[in-house]
Each structure stands twice: as C-alpha cells, then as structure tokens.
Amino acid sequence: MSLGSRVERLPRTAAADAGQHPVVVGRAGQLREITALLGQGSAGNRALLLSGEPGVGKSALLGEVARVMSGAGARVLSAVGVRFESELAYAGLHQLLLPLNDRIEHLEDTHRRVLRSALGYGGDPVPDGLDVSDSVLFLLRQAATERPVFIVVDDLGCFDRASSAVLGFVARRPAGSRIALLAACRSGAETFLDRAGFTEYELPPLDHDAAMELLGARFPGLTGPTRDRVLAQAQGNPLALVELPAALSGPQRDAPTDLHDVLPLSPRLRSRHASRVARLPAESRRLLLLLALDDTGDPGVLRAGLRAGSDDPKALTALSAVESDRLITFDDTNRRFVFRHPLMRAAVVEASTLTERCQAHRTLADIRAQAPERRAWHLGRATLVPDERVAALLEEAGHRAARRGDATAAVATFTRAAELSPRPADRGRRLIRAAYLAADATGELRAASELLDRARCADPDLSGSLTAATRVLLLLNGGDGDIDMAHRLLVEAIETGSHGYDAGDDTLIETLHVLQLVCWSAGRDALWKPFHAALDRLEPPAPPLLAACLDRLTEPRDVSWDAVRRGRRGGHVRRHIDALMHLCLQDFPAGRWEEAETLATEGLTICEERQYPFFSWYFEYHQALLAAVRGQFEESRSTADRITQWAVPRGVLAAAAFADHARVLAELGAGDHECAYRHAVAISTAGRLAPHAPYALWVCMDLVEAAVHTRRTAEAEAHVRAMREAGVAALSPRLALLVAGSAALVAPDDGAVGCFEQALALPGAQEWPFDLARIRLAYGERLRRMRFVTEARAQLEAAAEVFERLGARPWADRATGELRATRRSRTGAKHGSVTLTGQEQEIATLAATGLTNKQIGERLHLSPRTVGSHLYQLFPKLGIASRAGLRGALASLPGGNAF
C-alpha cells in the first residue's frame, strides 16, 4: 500500500478519534491539507515547504504530521537545523540518516563508501556532492521498498548547504518512489535549499476561535480584559498566546489597568525579538518607540517625531533603516505603518528605559493635542507623581470612553486618574467610578471588588449612590445575593444621599438604572414605589417608564447587531449581552428560530466567561421556548425547572415567570391545556394584566387558548376584556395580533368568522408567523366544527405549512390531524358495512395515542362524557372491546394509516 493511500485513511488525528483534545489546537484544517498534499502521487506535491512567522506553530505541526504519517505506516526520518552547525557539511544529513546506519553498512560498496565518507565515518576525502545525492536517493528508495519514507526537517534556515543540496535533489526525484518530504522555515528566511521541487505552504496565525481555545485550555482563569489584551497582542501567534500570560504577575492577570502599553514579554519571547531592536541606532529606536506607544500606525506620528528629534540629517534615514531590517512595513491599503511581527511592538517597548518611555509619551501628548483622550492618556503615562491637572484630564477622558462604550479603556483611565490624584476624596471618587464600570460593563468582579476596596482605603468616608450600585452589581453577579437586599441598599443610598435630583447627574441616573433592573427582576409591585418616587423628583422629568421600556423592546435590529459586533471584538460586555437579549426577543416571534438558538448559546457563553451569571437564565429561557415549540417537552420542562430553582430563592420572580411562559407553550404543544392554564395564570391571573410585567402580555393569547380548551369561558372573556380596556393592541403590531386572536377564540360561532378574518387582515401579521399560524389553526378548527369543511381546509393547510417550515412539530401534527378529519367528514371511512364519521375517526385516532377522554375533549371542544359516548359506540363498530384494540383496528381500515 502506498503512503498516499494510507494517509487518506487518516483524515483525523488519533487523539481526535479517541475523543481527546488535539495535540495542535486549531490546526485540524491545515493538518488535513498537508497530509493530503503529501499523500498525492504527483511528483510536484510530494515535497512540501512549510513557512510561517516565528512562533506560529511550525514545529508543533511538523511533529503532528510526523505522528500521523508514522501511524499510517511510514518510516519517519527527522532533523532540526542548528545554527552553529550550519557551516558543517552534511551535519543535517547526519541527523536524517542516523536511523538507517545499519542499512548503509549493507549497501553495495560504492554507495556505502560515499555515504560513510560524507557522514564522517571513514578517512576518505569528502566525495562529490552529486555522488552523495545519488547514494542518498538510492538508500531512501531501498528503504521505501519495505515501507514509505517520510522526511521531516525543521528550521531549514539553519540547515547546512551540502545537506540542503541533497534535500533538493531528493525532492525533485520522487517519481516512482514512496518518499515524501516536509521542511519548515521562517517566512522570508534565506536558505540554501533549491525550492524548485517543493510546493510551498504558508502557515497562517490561529483564527480567533482557535486562539480562544488555546488560551482557555492553558490559562482557564484568565480574566476577560487580560484575555482580550493577550489576543490583541499575540494576533493568533501560538507561542505568544502561551508565553504572554505566563509572564504576567498575579495582579496583572486579575485586574489589568495598563491598557495602552504592551504586556511584558517572557524571557523566551524577549530573547527572540528584543535583540533585533537593541542592534538599531538610537534614533531608529526612538521612532519605533513612538510607533509602539501610539499604536495607530499613523505616518503623521513619525513625521512629527522626526521634527521633534535630532536635526542631524542622519535622523531622516532612521525610518529607512528600520524598514530595511524588516521590523515594520507600510500598509498601502490602509496607509499606515504596521509591525511585521505581532510581538515586535512589545519588544520595542521592553528594550526602552523608563526615561525614554516618559519622553516618548510627552512627545505623543503634544502630537495628539487634538485628540483629548489620547493626549490625556499619554500625559498620564508620562507623569510619575500626583498631578491634579493631569488627573482631571484623565477623568474627562474616562467619561468620554465610557460614553462611546469602551468600558475597558474607561476603567483603565479612571484608575490612572485616581493614582495621580493628590486628594484622597478625589482618589476614592475616581476609583469608585472605575469599580462601577468594571462590575457593570466588563463583568470583572474580582477587579471591581479590588477597586472598591482601594476606594474605601483612599476615602474611608466614601458613600453615595454609585458605591451602593457597585455593591449591588457585585452582589447580583456574585451569585449569592438576593433581590431584597439589593433593593434595600439602593433605596437607602438614593433616599439618604446628599445628591440633588438632577437628571444630568450621571451617578444618580446610573444608580436608578440598577434599581430599575432590580425592580424588574423582582417581579413585585411593591418594590417599584421608591423607584417612581425618585423619578418624580428628577429635573427635568424622566420619560414615562412604559415608553422607555417599549423603546428598548423595539430597538432596531441593526442597532442591536452593531452592539453584538462590537462586543465580539472586545467591546462593552453588558451592551453585548443586552443586544443579544433584544435579538432573541425579536427572533422568536418572528420565526428566526435558528438564529435565536445560536444567539442564546452565545449569550450563555458570554455570561459564563465574563462573570454575568445573573443574566444566564434569560438565554436558558429562550432555549426552553425553542425546545417547547419543537416538541422537546422534557428538555423544555427541565430547563424551566432549573431557572425556577435558581430564581425563587433569590427573589428573581421575573425569571420564574419567564420559566412559566416556556411551560405554557410546552403544555399547549403536549395537549395538556389544564396544566398550561395553571402556568399561564401564575404569570398573570385571568382578567387582570399584572403591572410592571410586560412579559404578561406575551402569554395573553396562550392564557385565553388554555381557558377556552378547559371550558373556562368566563375567565377567557374576562382576559380579553382586560386587554381591550388596557389598550394593549395599541402598544405594538404583534400585541395587536395577539389581542385580535384572543378575541376570535372567545367569539361565539355567529361572530367568530368575522373576528378571525379581522385578526388575519391586520397589517404586518405575516411578520409573526408562529402566532399567525396558531390563529389560522384555531380558525380552521372552529370552521370544521361549524362544518365549513372547504374553508377549514384552506386555513389548516396554511397553518400546517408554516408549522412545518418553522419546525413546530406538535402544532404541525395537530394541524395535519385536523386536515385528516376534514377529508373524512366528507367521504367517511368504512369498516365492513359500517361508516365512521369524521368526528368518530378523530376521537378514535386520539384515543389510540393514549390521550384520556378529558384531554381529547379539550382538543375537540367536547365534554369528556361526549367523548366517552362516542367511544362506547365505536368499539362495536370496529369489532373491539377496549382502547387497546384501537391502533390495530384503525390501521386495518381501507387507506387508514392513522399513525
């Protein structure tokens, strides 16, 4: 069997087949491509040159390919280039052929003598290079007759000239043999190899997901901002991803605040990159330091830096010297300078002295005079002693960063402002602002807690609403706090604080936002009174709460998606979570269920990774909803139970109500209308719309449907009346559809058709496919009962098509069952000389599935006694004595495939 055919049988690594983590994270695709190329039989593809930047993982991938090839049955011959051996002829060949020494001794005399001389085993002169190449090829082909030969060479740039010539010779002559060759070198490295026989393969950096996986596996406790900074600085370089976190101290890992300067390099990284910087002239290092600390690549920085530097004409050539040394390059597309290697910027900073960095920051502050945030930050880095002027500039820059959503930058800026504050009160105030943002916007609870402690140490008398808001956020996201305690802390801070009720006071407004979250989560009317009292005292007055809530719920999708995209790039975490919530809320009624499922999973991941456990239940709720409508009832119920078990002890009754919503849909889908009604009235009792609970409106039609099917006519009518009196239909197009559908459900037969037609004719009704299909299903059921068979079929077929498309299996089955009944109402089903009516056929079919008389009655709007009477008459017709015989009797009917 050839090497190629064996490799084709190994598309995955053995570790992956065993269910273990892959040896090389994020390289499964490249591993398959490389093994496929090496496994092809054409001469041009059996020799592969792998290139890539330092630390990109070439050696690890070479080792994994070698392991795969060995598993495929190949003999692996490997060598690594060594710099101090690069001048020794055939040093690399000696490594490669060491496992074949015994075979060399059994070669014919000419080849044996040539190889022994080349490898230094005999006293003969070094033979001609062509003779050595011929003998090596002869040896390899002879070894390949037993099993395929796979040659692996790492760090080809340090391979000696003579061995490189032999490799090139072998690579150009693989035809008819079972020899494959894989070599690796740095991108752009000079080698002695003639590449004519090689296919070149550039190994890219890891993508974002793979980089995240590698960091998570090696450093699972890394905080979010630190992880983001490592990802940004490493730019997918595996060595950097492993080495950068290892070089951090404990405080740097837990609460990084030095945002704009680079992370420190480990000794291994420093030795690889800093030496190239140290060789540069002083002026070149100064210009590189300006680029590294500015981190925009703006050519204007270098132009200004040249003017601010020496007047020596040699300074004008400094940039050319840097470019010629391949440290930076100019990106013509974006018109900016970029460091050629992601770690070179860090090496430049590490190679500088504190004095040089301070001077560079002062220069950059002058250059960035028209960019207040950057100017303030550079002044803050250039200042080493407390300075209120610089601290005030940093504080204003922190507010700017917070307003544009860059919470991580805002935390770092407020923290630096506090460090440069001469007065303890100012230091405490700025630290508490940093703590609040860390808790609210980045989810870094440990960093927020430490900043809060530092604020208290700076100002023991520190109090106020923002301090309370920070404590509450830590309490809620810490997982152990309860809603009542959070409410007390906030109300006390607001009512006893010395602040005025100025609507422009960010501190008060942010505290009120946290109080609003607490009140909404509690799901109890009593907790809202202090919140409304504070709103009433604001000057100018705040907008009505209901209007503000509706504005959030109807937020345009593009706005939410923009926040999601920014969040995925490391932006404001809370806004990312909020945007995912809004998108899930919009996706479910709009029928975008696959997207909702994906976003809910993303939301849960963020809540787990970024320390926002308080919001996890919301995404679990959407998972429970989707499981319910897809017929995965047990999964939906267990998820809802998990939400309730978390929520009730903490007083988060809104979450418990959301869980009940999922239960309502699950029981409606399962046909248990009694249970569905109990869960619906737990959210909002029949005939009353729970105040401060907008989610009560989402289940209004569910409650009415469950009430109608359980013969609670008065309760259903009362609930429809409550919706009309409250003007619910005017709040949104979807709520208008739910109100109209609910009214049609309770309408008497003589007015039902008009009510259903009115619901279906509402503008925009098609935007809510699941709700609209449920109304069509109810309309079709009513028409069939009224014996308008043809009209019923039209509604039922339209509903069934939508349910099938959405994947709402229980509702699709129900619509299909109704359709089956309409056809048999017209033609009947015969058993011998006996004809079953459509209603008898449907009752028998439902009874055969195991439903009780009560459940059948709820579905068909019949009393359990009427269902029992029909079954009593059916059994003799079908020749059976009990329900146990129904399935077989129905299956035996002509064309009667009821199941």
PyMOL commands that set and color helices and strands:
alter all, ss='L'
color gray80, all
select helices_A, chain A and resi 3-8+14-17+28-39+43-45+58-71+83-85+91-105+109-118+129-144+156-158+161-171+195-197+208-218+224-234+238-246+250-254+267-278+282-294+299-308+313-324+344-350+354-367+372-382+388-403+407-419+424-442+445-458+465-477+483-496+506-522+525-537+545-553+557-568+573-590+593-609+613-629+633-650+653-670+673-683+695-698+700-709+713-726+728-730+733-746+749-760+765-767+769-785+789-806+809-827+838-848+853-860+864-878+883-891
alter helices_A, ss='H'
color red, helices_A
select strands_A, chain A and resi 47-52+75-80+149-154+179-186+199-202+328-331+336-339+829-831+834-836
alter strands_A, ss='S'
color yellow, strands_A
deselect
rebuild
show_as cartoon
